[in-house]
Amino acid sequence: MRGKVSENNRPIVIKDARFVHSAYSPKDLPKPELPEIAFAGRSNVGKSSLINCLLLRKKLVKTSSTPGRTQSINFFLINNSFYFVDLPGYGYAKVSKAVQARWRPLVESYLKNRGTLRAVVHIIDSRHPPTPEDIQLQDWLRIHSIPVITVLTKIDKLSRNAWQKNRVQASRAIGVNPEGVFLFSATKKIGREELLAEVVRRLAE
């Protein structure tokens, strides 16, 4: 059934996931029909790997060795019921200012005007403090009352003793409650079920 995210509060099973559309300008955005979860983060933060892990797909969202390669908003239809929306990565110095200037109105137009957007999954590298761009995005989303799911990724690169310490430090930097920040590893699938459950909860709201 189109639009149905889950059934009887059971864990969601990803039966179908496919790429359907790329938007390079606000006029290219598809008609808003189904609920959407957007994914944002710095270039090379592991955004594609995180989405693939959630969907249990290896290469649905293309990963690139060249940060900043994605220059469009990409829509993936999941179970014919909702969309995962991959936003362009930010903060890569080698991407020209002209290209970044084209991204900004596209991304801002999508985030501010998309009535079907349920939340933004903001992905931050757990190994480093949040960057000024990370903090700026959190502040911007907060100002515009856009729900955020904050994720610290690549935690398999840290010792377990550092997980909570880095989560507290990152939370303070971006001004959120540490308990609301998810820990995640696409490589080890750590945190996948918890994050997917939160995504489904937001989709149902």
C-alpha positions in Angstrom: 0.0 0.0 0.0 1.5 3.3 -1.0 2.2 5.7 1.9 2.2 2.9 4.5 5.5 3.0 6.4 5.1 0.1 8.9 2.5 -2.4 10.1 1.5 -3.0 13.7 4.7 -1.4 15.0 6.8 -4.3 13.6 10.4 -3.6 12.6 10.4 -2.5 9.0 11.7 -4.8 6.3 13.3 -3.2 3.3 11.7 -5.1 0.4 12.4 -2.7 -2.4 14.7 0.3 -2.8 15.5 2.1 -6.0 16.8 5.4 -7.4 14.1 7.4 -9.0 15.2 11.0 -9.6 17.9 13.6 -9.4 17.2 17.4 -9.0 19.7 19.9 -10.1 17.6 23.0 -9.5 14.4 23.8 -7.4 12.2 23.4 -10.5 13.5 19.8 -10.9 12.2 18.7 -7.5 9.5 16.0 -7.9 6.0 16.6 -6.7 5.8 16.0 -3.0 3.6 13.0 -2.4 5.1 10.6 0.1 7.0 11.2 3.4 10.7 11.8 3.0 13.8 11.6 5.2 16.8 13.6 4.0 20.5 12.8 4.7 23.0 15.6 5.1 26.7 15.8 6.0 30.2 16.9 5.0 31.7 15.4 1.9 33.4 12.1 2.6 31.6 11.7 6.0 30.2 8.3 4.9 26.7 9.4 4.0 26.3 7.0 1.1 27.6 4.1 3.1 25.2 4.9 5.9 22.2 5.0 3.6 23.3 1.7 1.9 23.7 0.1 5.3 20.2 1.2 6.4 18.7 -0.3 3.3 21.0 -3.4 3.3 22.1 -2.5 -0.2 25.7 -2.5 -1.2 25.8 0.0 -4.1 22.4 1.6 -4.4 23.8 5.0 -3.3 27.0 5.5 -5.2 30.1 6.2 -3.2 33.0 8.1 -4.7 36.7 8.5 -3.8 36.3 12.2 -4.9 34.6 14.3 -2.2 32.1 16.8 -3.5 31.1 14.7 -6.5 27.4 14.7 -5.8 25.9 17.9 -7.1 22.2 17.1 -7.1 19.5 16.0 -4.7 18.9 12.3 -5.3 15.6 10.6 -4.5 15.4 6.9 -3.6 11.9 5.3 -3.3 11.7 2.7 -0.5 9.0 0.0 -0.3 6.9 2.3 -2.6 6.0 4.1 0.6 8.6 6.8 1.4 11.7 8.4 0.1 15.3 8.7 1.3 16.7 11.9 -0.1 20.5 12.3 -0.5 21.6 15.9 -0.3 24.9 17.2 -1.7 27.9 17.0 0.7 29.3 20.2 2.0 32.5 21.6 3.3 35.0 20.2 0.7 37.5 23.0 0.0 38.3 21.9 -3.6 34.7 22.3 -4.7 34.5 25.7 -6.4 32.6 28.6 -4.8 30.5 28.8 -8.0 29.4 25.2 -7.6 28.7 25.7 -3.9 26.7 28.8 -4.8 24.5 26.6 -7.0 24.0 24.0 -4.3 22.9 26.3 -1.6 19.6 27.7 -3.1 18.7 24.2 -4.2 19.2 22.6 -0.8 17.7 25.5 1.1 14.6 25.6 -1.2 14.1 21.9 -0.6 14.5 22.0 3.1 12.4 25.1 3.7 9.5 24.3 1.4 9.2 20.5 1.4 5.9 19.7 3.1 6.6 15.9 3.0 10.0 16.2 4.7 9.8 14.5 8.1 13.4 14.9 9.3 17.0 15.4 8.3 19.6 12.8 9.3 22.7 14.9 10.0 25.8 12.8 9.8 28.9 13.9 11.7 32.3 12.1 11.8 32.7 10.7 15.3 36.5 11.0 15.1 36.6 14.7 15.0 34.8 17.6 16.7 31.9 19.0 14.7 33.1 21.5 12.1 31.8 25.1 11.8 29.8 23.9 8.8 28.2 21.1 11.0 27.3 23.6 13.7 25.9 26.0 11.1 23.7 23.4 9.6 22.3 22.4 13.0 21.6 26.0 13.8 20.0 26.6 10.5 17.7 23.6 10.8 16.8 24.6 14.3 15.9 28.2 13.2 13.6 26.8 10.5 12.0 24.2 12.9 13.1 21.3 10.8 13.4 18.0 12.8 17.0 16.6 13.0 18.3 13.1 13.7 22.0 13.5 14.6 24.3 10.6 13.9 28.0 10.2 14.8 29.3 7.8 12.2 32.6 5.7 11.7 32.6 4.8 15.4 34.3 1.5 14.5 37.4 3.7 14.1 37.3 4.6 17.8 37.8 2.6 21.0 34.6 1.9 22.9 35.9 4.1 25.7 35.8 7.0 23.3 32.2 6.5 22.1 30.4 8.3 24.9 33.2 10.9 25.4 33.0 11.9 21.8 29.2 11.9 21.8 29.1 14.3 24.8 31.7 16.6 23.2 29.9 16.7 19.8 26.5 17.2 21.5 27.8 20.2 23.4 29.2 21.7 20.3 26.0 21.5 18.3 23.7 22.2 21.3 21.7 19.0 21.6 21.1 16.3 24.2 23.8 13.5 24.1 21.1 10.9 24.6 19.5 11.9 21.3 22.7 11.4 19.3 23.0 8.1 17.5 26.2 6.1 17.2 26.7 4.3 13.9 29.1 2.3 11.9 28.2 1.3 8.4 31.1 -1.2 8.3 30.1 -3.1 11.4 26.3 -2.2 11.2 26.6 -0.8 14.7 23.5 1.2 15.5 21.6 0.3 12.3 18.5 -1.1 14.0 18.2 1.8 16.4 18.6 4.4 13.7 16.3 2.7 11.3 13.6 2.5 14.1 14.0 6.2 14.7 13.7 7.0 11.0 10.5 4.9 10.8 9.1 6.7 13.8 9.7 10.0 12.2 8.2 8.9 8.9 5.0 7.9 10.7 4.5 11.3 12.4 
